[in-house]
Amino acid sequence: MSDVSDEHTAPIDEEALAEAYNRALALEKSGDFDAAAIAYAEVLRLDPADHGGAAVRLASMGRGETPPKAPDAYVTTLFDQHAGDFESILVDQLGYDVPLLVREALLVHAPGPYGRMLDLGCGTGLSGETLRDMAGHITGVDLSETMLEVTDEKDVYDALYAGEAVDFLENADVEPFDLITATDVLPYLGHLEAFFAGAASCTVAGAILAFSSETLPDETMKGRAFMVGPHQRFAHAESYVRETLAAGGFACLCFEPITVRHEMGQPVPGHLVLARRQ
Ligand SMILES: C[S@@+](CC[C@H](N)C(=O)[O-])C[C@H]1O[C@@H](n2cnc3c(N)ncnc32)[C@H](O)[C@@H]1O
């Protein structure tokens, strides 16, 4: 693993962490989830910020509580590592085209044009590139500075911020937006209340929120609002997304089933959602 210590936390014993993490992964792969859970608990003790995503791995094995979101340190580490090959993996190998689906849905339901667009979890800027002609000014926010460097080189966004999406929505001192996008970002968020409420607080009345989710039918979710799936991504119950969106002050314009991507050759189901701020 790359550098996992920072100036505000106690130094990490990198050697012990790497040993515990590799042991946990090997045990998980061998199917010995009980032993893997003990090893992941050790990983968390050595690295409480959880750069390796032990908490989501525990939850995906059905051990330990479902965390409220993917840890920021984990998201940052994961996407910093994959920024260089992100587009070839996601678009070319996994068939990802959610930004294009957002564009098509916007053209049908709310064609704009938009003055100020905010792209949360902008990654390498695929949504900004796809929607550039529909918005006058585009701001991108992402936890991964390495992903943002790729975006910056494309020269498509007018402003880029390194930071956490909900933190940005709650604290950024910026003019309100009339379009917010979050493509393939909900799989890294569990609780959605603060996300939707923050989106409402950063937008003008009538603004559009466009996002994708790996939504599952309520029967599959068995009463859970969200869960961590086998690929360490969060899936949400359809009713939870709808209710939380409404409670946040958004009216649904479109809630369309889509294939978000392919994983091991299998389509990953989800939804494309457009909602209007009341
Ligand atoms: C699968 S990528 C999608 C990128 C881009 N939206 C797209 O459609 O290509 C998810 C991105 O969301 C970012 N991300 C995940 N959770 C985040 C959070 N809580 N705050 C800010 N960015 C986040 C990751 O760093 C990553 O760049």
Ligand as a Chemical Component Dictionary entry (heavy atoms), coordinates in Angstrom:
data_LIG
# 
_chem_comp.id                   LIG 
_chem_comp.type                 NON-POLYMER 
_chem_comp.pdbx_formal_charge   0 
_chem_comp.three_letter_code    LIG 
# 
loop_
_chem_comp_atom.comp_id 
_chem_comp_atom.atom_id 
_chem_comp_atom.alt_atom_id 
_chem_comp_atom.type_symbol 
_chem_comp_atom.charge 
_chem_comp_atom.model_Cartn_x 
_chem_comp_atom.model_Cartn_y 
_chem_comp_atom.model_Cartn_z 
_chem_comp_atom.pdbx_ordinal 
LIG C1  C1  C 0  -16.619 5.389  -9.871  1  
LIG S1  S1  S 1  -15.925 6.991  -9.802  2  
LIG C2  C2  C 0  -17.039 7.935  -10.842 3  
LIG C3  C3  C 0  -16.398 9.174  -11.384 4  
LIG C4  C4  C 0  -17.263 10.026 -12.295 5  
LIG N1  N1  N 0  -18.381 10.587 -11.583 6  
LIG C5  C5  C 0  -17.720 9.242  -13.495 7  
LIG O1  O1  O 0  -18.922 9.107  -13.709 8  
LIG O2  O2  O -1 -16.836 8.776  -14.238 9  
LIG C6  C6  C 0  -16.374 7.567  -8.195  10 
LIG C7  C7  C 0  -15.672 8.859  -7.849  11 
LIG O3  O3  O 0  -16.306 9.402  -6.693  12 
LIG C8  C8  C 0  -15.317 9.862  -5.792  13 
LIG N2  N2  N 0  -15.914 9.811  -4.457  14 
LIG C9  C9  C 0  -16.433 8.730  -3.822  15 
LIG N3  N3  N 0  -16.931 9.085  -2.634  16 
LIG C10 C10 C 0  -16.751 10.422 -2.522  17 
LIG C11 C11 C 0  -17.080 11.368 -1.526  18 
LIG N4  N4  N 0  -17.695 11.003 -0.394  19 
LIG N5  N5  N 0  -16.751 12.667 -1.744  20 
LIG C12 C12 C 0  -16.115 13.053 -2.902  21 
LIG N6  N6  N 0  -15.778 12.187 -3.863  22 
LIG C13 C13 C 0  -16.097 10.893 -3.687  23 
LIG C14 C14 C 0  -14.135 8.942  -6.000  24 
LIG O4  O4  O 0  -12.924 9.522  -5.585  25 
LIG C15 C15 C 0  -14.202 8.705  -7.497  26 
LIG O5  O5  O 0  -13.433 9.624  -8.219  27 
# 
loop_
_chem_comp_bond.comp_id 
_chem_comp_bond.atom_id_1 
_chem_comp_bond.atom_id_2 
_chem_comp_bond.value_order 
_chem_comp_bond.pdbx_ordinal 
LIG C1  S1  SING 1  
LIG S1  C2  SING 2  
LIG S1  C6  SING 3  
LIG C2  C3  SING 4  
LIG C3  C4  SING 5  
LIG C4  N1  SING 6  
LIG C4  C5  SING 7  
LIG C5  O1  DOUB 8  
LIG C5  O2  SING 9  
LIG C6  C7  SING 10 
LIG C7  O3  SING 11 
LIG C7  C15 SING 12 
LIG O3  C8  SING 13 
LIG C8  N2  SING 14 
LIG C8  C14 SING 15 
LIG N2  C9  SING 16 
LIG N2  C13 SING 17 
LIG C9  N3  DOUB 18 
LIG N3  C10 SING 19 
LIG C10 C11 SING 20 
LIG C10 C13 DOUB 21 
LIG C11 N4  SING 22 
LIG C11 N5  DOUB 23 
LIG N5  C12 SING 24 
LIG C12 N6  DOUB 25 
LIG N6  C13 SING 26 
LIG C14 O4  SING 27 
LIG C14 C15 SING 28 
LIG C15 O5  SING 29 
# 
